[in-house]
Amino acid sequence: FLLAKLDVDANPYTAGQFGVQSIPTVVAFRDGQPIDGFVGAIPEPMVNEFVDKLMPTEAELEAEEALEEELEGHLDGAEQKYRDALEVDPTNRDARVGLARIYAETGREDQARETLAPALPDPEAERILAMLEVRDWANLTEPGTLASAKRLAAQGNWRQALDAMLGALSDDPDARQAMLEVFTVLGEDDEMVAEYRKRLAAALF
């Protein structure tokens, strides 16, 4: 960890942002966000305890290592590390979502869904669940515009699928939900999501 000291007299705006009224005021940050703090001079053992609580837990470190292995394509090793992290801390979000992601990537859909349930609501968990839903659309056999659009989405033909779903809106109200599932899979940063959200809103309202 990095310990930094700020002169509140020389930085009144920053001091005001954090409501500093007496010195010392200690604010702990993680990933750029304030997460804890204390006011006043406290004994060294209490300072050590405060810092210890800020440090990554064993489960967090295991989950970080698992993610690195996953990104390198070592799924077996990553899976085991995610499992180890969850054994230490069953509430660890990164380990739970990471393990479910590997289940999804390796065709264990039911295990993925079961693993993700305690993590909801969570954007990545919802994306994985939507991905599993869209993947299942490949097995649709019924006729109709929406079913055809869903099969296109399952094949990754996103623009064609979204165009067809828009076309099905007037005849099938389920087309809206299908589009939302695709949006979740693609993610809010995808340009197509912004484009088709506007087109969906125009078609509905």
Salt bridges, closest charged atoms under 4 A:
GLU60 OE2 - ARG30 NH1 3.99
GLU65 OE1 - LYS81 NZ 3.38
GLU70 OE2 - ARG101 NE 2.65
GLU72 OE1 - HIS74 ND1 3.48
GLU79 OE2 - ARG83 NH2 3.15
GLU79 OE1 - ARG108 NH2 2.85
ASP94 OD1 - ARG93 NH1 2.68
GLU109 OE2 - ARG135 NH1 3.28
ASP110 OD1 - ARG113 NH1 3.81
ASP122 OD2 - ARG93 NE 2.81
GLU124 OE2 - ARG101 NH1 3.39
GLU124 OE2 - ARG127 NH2 3.02
ASP136 OD2 - ARG113 NH2 3.03
ASP163 OD1 - ARG199 NH1 3.40
GLU188 OE2 - ARG197 NH2 2.62
GLU195 OE2 - ARG159 NH1 3.06
GLU195 OE2 - ARG199 NH1 3.61
